[in-house]
Amino acid sequence: MGDKLNRRKFVERSLGLSAAVSAGLGFEHQALLAQIGARRETQETSKEPVTGLQHGKLGGRGISRMIIGGNLISGSAHAGDLLYQSALMTRYFNSEKIWETWQLAERNGINTTLMRCDPHIIEHYTKYKKEMGGTLNWIAQSAPEQGDPVENARLARDNGAMGIYFHGGRADTAVSEGKVELIGEYVEGMKKTGILGGMGAHKLETIKATVEAGIEPDFYMYTVNKVGYLSSDPAEIESYMSDLEKPWIAFKVLGAGRDRPAEGFAHAFRRGADFICVGMFDWQVRDDVAIVRKMLDEPLERKRPWRA
């Protein structure tokens, strides 16, 4: 008991001191001090899971408006030129942490995850579903290194995915090279496997080109954020997407961690997204869900009708 009290007093003194000097620190150091306080609060105060997270429909199935993404557990954090980020992500997200994070997502009302279709994901998702009783729906991203996207869709289907979408970077490249018809072939091939077939994009030009070519994905997986990270102009996105009737899953809504959750989530929904896909650490899940739950429980200004 005495040791705990001593540690508590030390932290309180440290936080008191930090408040006095934080005005002279840079943003990164101020954020670090804030995290020290948040860590103490998390350790000493248990938080009840969030209930009542809102749902939409995708392919007739109820899908939580917030979807947990898979980039982090696959080692992709879009951390710029940092050489160690992939190793850091994969070391943090060992098997136990992956399953723990999924369980935490489920307890807080998230019922869907979006992850690439590769052996690493399949191994963990299969065990989660069959041995651990997990119930998360899986929407797959075609994994370029796995070869033919349609074969990848069959692999996703055979391992429990409800849908798959053609990789956004590959779609952007196909359009820039004048090969938009390839996207149509892949999307139709994916749909013929018996699961939902969508398409991804980071550029509005990619969406426009496929619409003009008459390509009909079951859903769009498309970036939108207000920090300009791998995303087109938000106003143009809102204007164009408002007329499209296919469901839209927005990703990179925080610009890969470059925007604050409350602001980034609200921005995506107001621009017309039906769902948001967000990569989260375990310690972010509960609070992120709470933000979305409260946000969607109140009137939300958006021009685009909910398409799902």
N, C-alpha and C positions, 0 to 999 in steps of 0.2 A: 504493500500500500504506500509506504513512504517513498519507494522508488518511483511509483506512478505519479505521486504528488510532486516530486522533484522534477520529473520530466515535464509535467504540466506547467509548473511555474517557469521552467526554462523556456518552453514554447511561448507562454504568455508574455514573458519579458522580451523575447525575440520579436514577437509580433508587434508589441508596443514600440520597440525600437524601430522596426521596419516602417511603421506608419509615420514616424517622424522623419525618416530619411528618404522614403520612397519618391518624394517629389523630385529628388535629384537623380533618380535612376532612369535608365532607359526602359522602353516598353518590355523587352524580354525579361529584365530583372524584376520589374513590377509584376509581370505575369507569374514569375516564379514564386514571389512572395505570396501572391494570392493563392497559388496552389498549395503552399504550405498550410495556410489557414483552412483551405477546403479539405485537405487531407485529414487535418485534425478533426474537423467537423464530421467527416465521413466515418472516421474511426470511432467516435464517441456517440454518434447518433444514428440509430438504425432507421432506414427509410422504408416505408411500406411500398410495395409494388404499385405501379400506376394501373388503374383499371379503366375500361371504357374507351380504349383507343379506337378511333373511327375506322370504318372499312369502306372499300369500294368493290367493284366487280371487275374481274379480268377473266374472260373466257367462261363466265358463269360461276366463277369461284370467288368467294369473299376474300379480299386481300387487304391487309392493314395499310392505311394511308402512308405509314412509314415502313419502309423495307430496310432490313439491315444488309449492307453491302459486304462484299468479300475481298476487296482489294487488300485490306490490311493483313488478313490471314494468309493471303497469297504473297505477301512481301512487297506490295506496291503501294507506296504512300504519296507519290508525286511530290517528293520533298526536294525538288530542284536538283542541284548538283551535289548534294550530300552523298558521299560514297558509301556510307555505312547504313543507310536507312533500310535497305532490303534485308540485310543481315539482322538488324535490330528488330524489325517487324517479325521475321520468321523465328527468331529466338524467343521473343516475347510470346508469340502465339504458338506455343507448343500444343500438342494434342489436347491436354487437359484444359488449357486456357480457351481453345477454340470451343470445346463443348460447354464449358462454363459460360462463355459469352452467349452462345445460342440459347442455353437454358434461361439465362437472365433476360434475354430478349423475349422469349416466350412468356415468362412470368409477368412481363410488363406489357403484354398485349400485342407484340409484333408476331405475326404468323407467317411471314415470308422472308426468305433470304435470296439475294441475287449474287451468284458466284460463277466464275468461269468453269467450264467443263474440262477438267483434267484429272489425272490419277490421284493427286493430292486431295482435291476436293471430294472426289467420289469415295475415296477410302474413309474420310472422316464423316461425310454425310450419311453413308450407308450404315456405319456403326452407330451413329447418332439415332437414326430412325429405327433400326432393327434391334439394337441391343440396349439402347438407353431410353427408348420410348419417345423420342423427339417427334414433333408434329409439324415442324416448319415446312411450308411449301418451298420449292426450289425453282427459281427462274434462272436459267443458265445463260452465260455469255459464251459464244463460240470462241474457242481458244486457237489463235492462228497457228501455233506450233504443232497442233494436233492434226493439221492437214485439212482435208475437204470439210467445209462447214456443215454439209448435209450429213456426212458420216458422223460428225461431232454431235449433230442433233439426235441421231439414232442412239448414240452412246448416252447422251443426256436422258433421253426417253427411257432407255432400258435401266437407268439407275435412279428413276423416280422424279425427274424434272417435269414440271407442268408446262414449261415453255422454254424457248431459247431465242436469242436475238443475234443477228449478224453483227460482228464486232464494229464498233463505231469508227475506229481509226482506219480499218480496212474499207469501210463504206466511204469515208471521206476521200481516201486515196482513189478508189474506183471512180468516183465522180470527177475528181481532178484530172484523171487520165482518160476521161471520156468513155468509161466502161460501165455506165449506170445499169446496162442490161444484166450485168453479172449479179448485181444486188438483187434484181428481180428473180433471177434463176435460183439464187441461194435461198431467198425468203420463201419462194414457192416450194422448193425442195424441203425446207424445214417444216413447213406446214403439212406436207404430205406424209411426214413421219407420224402424224397423229397428235402432236402437241402444238401449242401456240408457237407461231413464228413471227418474230419482230425484227426490227432493224435499229441499229444504233447510229448516232451521229454526234459530232461536236460542232458542226458548221450548219448554218441555216441553208446554205447553198445545197448541201447534201439532201436535206429534207425536201427542198423545192424540186430538185432534179428528179427524185423518185416519185413525187406526186405527179409531175408533168409526164413522167414515163408510164404512169398508170400502175405503179407498183402498190400492192395492197397488203402491208404487214398487218398482223393482228394488233400490234402495239408499237409505239415509238419509245426508244430509250435515248433520251436527248438531253444534252447539258444545258443548264441555265444557272447563272449566278451574276451577282452585281459587282464582282471584282475583276471581271474580264479574263478569268482563267479557263482556257480551252472552251470558250463560249462566245457566241455572237452577241450583237447588241440586244439587250433585254427588251427594249421597246419594239424592235423589229420582230423578235421572237414572239412576243405577246400578240402582235398584230397578225402575224401569219398563222400561228398555231390556233388562234381563236376559231378559225373556220374548219379545222380538221376534226373529224369525228372519231378517230381512233384514240384509244386510251394512251396517255402520255406518262411515262415514268421518267421523272427528272433525276439526273445525277450530276455530280460535281456542284451541288447546290451551295456548298460552303467554299467552293474554289479550292478543294483539297486542303481544308483546314485554314484557309486564309480569311474567312469571315466568321462572325459570331453566329452560333446556332439559331437564336431567336430571330435574327435579322435575315439570315440566309434561308431558313425554312419558310418564313412569311413571304419573302420575295418570290420563291419558286411557286408557291401556291397562288399568289396573287397574279403571277404571270400566266397561270393556266394549268400548271401541272396537276395531274390527278393523283399521283403518288410521288413520294420522294425516296430515293435510294441513298442511304447514308452509311458510310463506313464508320464504325464506332468501336472504341475500346470498351472493355467491360465496365469501367468506371464512368463511362459517359451514357450508357444505355438508358438508365432510369430517368435521368434529368432530361435527355433529349426527347424521350417519349412524353414526359410531362409537358414539355413546351408545346409539342404538336397537339396533344390532347386538349390543352387549354385553348390553343389558337383556333382549332377547328370547332370548338364548342361555342365560339362567338362569331358574329357576322364577319365575313371575310370578303373584302372587295376584290372581285375578279370579273373580267369581261367574258372569259371562256366558260361555257357551261361545264359542269362536271360530266366527263365522258365515260366515267366508270364509277 
